[in-house]
Amino acid sequence: MKSRALRRTALIAAAASTTALVLASCSGGGTDSGDSSGDSDEPITLTVATFNDFGYTDELIQQYMDENPNITVVHNRAAESGDARANYFQKLGSGGLADVEAVEIDWFAEAMQYSDLLAEAPDDVKGRWLDWKEAAATDADGRLVGFGTDIGPQGVCYRADLFEEAGLASDREGVAELLDGDWDHFLDVADQYREATGKPMIDSANSVLQGIVNQMEYTYTEPDGAVIATTNPDIKDAYDTVVERAVPNSAYSGQWSDDWFASMANGEFAAMLCPGWMLGVISGNAPDVTGWDIADVFPNGGGNWGGSYLTVPADGENVEAALDLASWLTAPEQQMQAFANAGTFPSQVEALESSELAESTNEYFNDAPVGEILADRAEAVTVAPYKDADYFKYHDALQNAVNRVFDGLEDQETSWNTWVAEVEAF
């Protein structure tokens, strides 16, 4: 693997379906980590709170419990990362969080402000991750308080059957050539698709906004604390491009609604900007569709969307056992299992350098060489956006501005001015 470019990448993770798994413990041996959870036979229950699909299947959780027969694991998923964020900051420090809590990169800097409320990772796991991934989770006192999960290099997932019906290239290499270019070119192709079919090509307008913003070095704030959100010409250009070009070509304004999930199967749209973790979202919601594929291309070069962390609140009842579980879930072997389960691209150096990853294919996506494609997509990323503790609120408000235009509640200029007023009021 070529990890130097990966070290420059910036990340987030996203939201998805709601579920809860309560799994009974079984017999088995100890864990790899040597945590004190294995020192006692007293039964305990550990809760894990995530969002989207981290690849933590019933079988993977069961494997941990088989190795730790005194532990029962309860896995809960929030409906979306915004819900997880609200719960996290409402309960952090009050004893009401799960034993292991997932944090999305867009609000991870916000969580790091309260690193003293999080337990430090054991020394024996330090150095596992890409340098930048681990550095972002290390506080000013040198304490590593986040266990890196995935990173999110993006390609383009598409319905080959729908592209063919529209008269567009439909094979993987042909689509990569078709879409190679800047954002205007990508949206030109979307215009062609809409003219040919009468349907939007893209799943959501705000996914385009996300893709454009993730290619900027500075978005809403600068390292010296200056707020540039409303004066940054790149942000204004991104907004204008999305409302003028992406909104007419998108089935939805945003993602994660019930209708959006259902549309992956019903052909309401034909393409998605696609980080690795989205592969599991698509296959899980359209299991009987045979037309999905992924192309080794991304508008304007490279883009990264994804990359969460697991954290352990320091006031939990079973902190040492929770640290062991977080260590195990993010170890190279489990990261490879999660990648196989949901396409969550590993952030562990050992996993990234494995031949298993390089040779990985995905049967659902027409046997696409997803390991090779996502590694190439990671290499294409050249910018890591600066994200401080306020990034989430500014970006969420801009997404809402796009929503208002999409829903016809405000016109382009009015919605921008509404966003400016909101930013000034923060």
N, C-alpha and C positions, 0 to 999 in steps of 0.2 A: 504494500500500500504506500501511496505517496502522502505522508501525513503532514508535510509542512504547510500545505494550503489548508488542510483541515484545522490546523492550529489557529488560523485566522478567522474561522467561521463564527458567526453569531447565531443565536438560537431562540426558539420558543417551543411551546407545545400547545396543543389546542384542546377542544372540548368534544364530547361525543355522547353516546347513549348512556342512560342511567341503568345501573344494575347493582346488585349486592350479592356477594358470594359468602356464604357461611359454610365452612368446610370442617368436617370432623377430623380429628387427628388420628393417625395410624401408627403402627409400629415401625421402627427403623433405627438408624444410627445417628451419630452426631453431625454437626455442621463443619464446614471447612474453616470457619473463622475462629474457632476456639473461644467463643463468647461465654460469659458466665451463665447464659441461659441453659447450657448443658450441664451445669454443676448441680442442679437440683431436679428432683423428680416431681416437684410440686406443679400441678397443672396450672397453666396460665393461658390467657387469651390475648392475642395481639391484633390490633386493628390497623389496616392499611387503607389510606384514602387517596384515590387517584382521580383522573378524568381522562376522557378519550379512551384509547386502547393502548395501554403500555405493553401489551403482550403478556400480561400476567394471567394466564389461563388457569382454569380449575386444576389442570394437571400440573402446572408449574408450582402453584401454591401447595398442592398436595405433596409434591416432591419434598418441599421444605418440611412439611409436617411429618412425612415419613421419616425424615432424618432427625426430627425433634419430636418424639412421641408425647412429650409433656406439653406441647404448644398447639393451640387451635388458632388459626388465622382467619380473620374476617376481613374481606376485601369489599370496600364500598367505592362506587364511582359517582362523582358529581355529574349533573346534566351537562355542564360546560365549565370551562376554566374560570369564568367570571364568578360562578357560584362557589367554586372552590376557594377563590381568592377572598370573597366576602366572608366565608366561614373561617378561613385561616386567620385573618386579621381581627375578626371579632373575638376569637377564642384564644389566640396565642398568648401564653402567659397566665391563662385562667384555669388550666387543667382540663379544658373541654375538647381538645383535639384528639385525633387518632394517634396511636403510638408511632406510626410512620405516615408522614404527610408529603404528598407530591406538590411541588411548586413549579409553575410555568416560568420560563425565562423572562417574559415580558414584565412580570412582577417579582422576579427573584431579587433584583437590586433593592426593592422595597422591603423584602423579607430580611435581607442582609443588614438592614438598619437595626434589627432586633436579634443579631447573632448571639447575644448573650443569653437569649431565651432558648437557644438550640444546643443540643448535645454535640460534642466534638467527636468526629469520626476517629476510630482507632488508628494508631500509627501504622499498622500492618497493611492498611488499604491505601495509604497515601502513595502517590506516584503511579497509580493504575491508569489514570485518565490522561487525555491530551492536556498539555500544559495550560492552555487558556481555559479549558473546562474546569480544571481543578482550581486555578487561580481565582476564577470568578466566585468560587464558593469558600474562599479563604478570607477571613476577616482581618482587620488591622492588627490584631494580636497574634496572627499566624494560626488561628484555629480553623481547621477544615470542618465546615458544618453542613455541607451538602454532598450527597452521593449522586454523581452524574449518571443519568439514565441514557438518553439517546442524543443524537444530533439530527438535523433535518434537511439535508441537501435535497433540492427539488428538481424533478423532471416534469414532464407533462403526461398525465394519464388521459387516455382518450378511448372512445368507442370506435374501434376499427370499422365495424359494420355501418355505423352512422356516418363516418367520414366517407366511406365508399359510396353510400347512397347520395351524399352531397356532391360527388364528383371530385373529391379531394384525395390526395395520397392517403393510403390506409395502412401500408406496411410500416414497421417500426423505423427503418432507416429513411423511408420516404417522408414520414411525418416529421422526423428530426430535421430534414432538409427543408420541408415546407415551412416550418415554424422558426427556423433559424433567422434571427434578426432582432430588432429592438421592439419596444412595446407597441409602437405604431404599426409595425409589420404584423405582430401577433393579432392586433385588433383589426387590421385589414383582412386577415384570414377569417376572423370571426364574422366580419361583414359579409364575406363571400359565402360562408356557411349559412348565415341567416337569409341571404338572398336566395340561396338554392333550396332551402328547406322550410323557411318561414318560422324557424325555431331558433332560440339562442344557442350559441355554441358553448358558452362558459357557464359554470355552475353558479358563481356568485360574484357580484361587483366588488365586494370588500375583500375577496381573495386576491383580486388584481391590485387593490390598494396595498394590501399586505406585501405582495410580491415587489411592488415598486419601492415602498418604504424600506424594506429590508436590504435594498441595494444602496442606501444612502449612509454616509459616514455619520452625519449629524442630522437629526430629525427635528425634535421639539426642544431640546436643551443642549447646552454645551458643557464640557467638563468644569468650567469655571462657575457654573450655576446659571449662566445667562439663558433666559427663555427666548428661543427664536421661533417658536411654533408658528406664530401668525405672520412673521416677517421672512421666513425661510422660503425663497422662491421655488425650491425643489418640492416642498410640501404643497404649495399652491398649484404647481404644475401637475403634481400627482393627483390632487383632488380634481382638477379640471379634466384631466385625461380620463379618470374613472367615471365621472358623471356624464361626460360627453360621449365617450367611446365604449366604456365597459358596461354601463347601466343598460343601454339598448341591446347589448349582446349577452346579457346574463339572465338566467332563470330566476335567480333570487338576489336579494341585496346582501344577505349574510348567510352563514352556514349554521348547521346544527339544529335546524327545525325538523319536525317530523316529516314535513313535505320534502325537505331537502334530502333527508335520508332515503325516502321512498323513490325519489327521482333518479337515484343511481341505477335503479332497475327499470324504470319505465321510459327511459330515453328522452326525458324532458330537456336534457342538455347532453353535450358530447365530449366535453373536455374539462379537466381540472388541473390547476397548478398543484403539483403532487409531491410533497415530501414523503420519505419512506414510510412514515407512520400512517399516511393516508391509505396505503395499500390494504391494510387490514380493515379500515373503515369501509372501503368500497366493497371488498370481497365479502365482508360480513353482512352488508346490507343489500347486496345484489348477488347472492350465491348462485343463482341459476342463469345469470347472464354470461354469455361466452365471448362477448365482443371486446371486453376491456383489455388494454395493453398500456405500456409506458414507453415513452420516447426519450432518448438521451439528448434533451434540449431544454432550454429555459429562456424566456424572453430577456434580451439585453445581457446575456452571458450566464451568470450563475446566481442562485438564490438559496438561502437557507431559512427554513421555517420549522423550528422545532428544537427541542433539547431541554428537557426538564431536569429536575433534581428531586431526590427524596431527602426529607429532613426528619429529624427526631426531636420533638419538643422535649426540653430538658426537665419539664415537670411531670412527665408521664410516670405511670406506676411501674413500668418495666423497661426502663431506659436501656439497660445493657442488652436485654433480649431484643429490643427494638433495633438497636445499633447492629446487632448480629444479623437480623433479618434484612435490614437495608443494605448491609455489606454483601449479603448473599444474593439479593435480587439484582445488584448492580455489578456482580463479578463477571469476568469475561464469559464464562460458560453460560450463565443465565442471560447475559446480553445477547448471545448468539441464539439462544432459544427464543427470546422475545422478538428478535429480528425475524426468525422463521415464523413465529406466530402472527406478527402484526406489521412487519416491515420497519420496526423502530431501529434505525441505523445506529450501530454501537458507538460509544464514546471512549471505550476502553482500548488502550493502545494494543494490547495483546489480541483482542478480538479483531481490531482493524487490520492487523498484519497477518491474519490467518488465511490460509488457502481456502478454508471452508467458506469464508465470507466472499472472497474473490470469485469463487465458483458457484455462488448461490443463484438459483433460478426460482421463478415463481410460476407454478403451474397455472394458477388462475389467470394470470396476465400473459397468457399465450406462451408460457415457458420463458418469459423475459429474463435475461441475465441481470437480475436486479442488483446483485452485489457489484458487478462491474459498472452498471449504469450509475448507481448512486455514488460510487467512488469517483467516477468521472465528474459527476455533478458537484461533489464536494470540492474537487480540484478547481472547478470553475469559479468558486466563490472567492472574491477578492476584497470584499468590504465587510467589516463587522460593525454594524450600527452601534453607536453609543446609546446606551439605555440606562438612565438613572432611575431613582425611586419614583419619579413622576411620569415616566414614560407611559405606563398603562393608562392613566387617566386622560392624557392628551390624545393618545391613539384611539381609545374607546370613544371619546367625544367626536373625533373626526370620522370614525366609522358610523356613528349615529347621524352625522351630517350627510353622509352618502345614503343612509337609510331613508332620511326625510325626502331626498330628491327621488329616490327609487319609488317610494310610496306615494309621491305626488303631494306631499304635505307642504313642501317649500320648493321654490325654484333654486337654481344653481347658486345665484348670487346671495339670495336671502339665507340659504342654509349655511353658506360659508360665513356670512356675517353673524349668524347665530352662534356658530362655533367660535368665532373670534371673541364674542362677548362671554361665552362660557370660559374660554381660556383666561381671559382677563379677570374673571371672577374667582378662579381657582386660588 
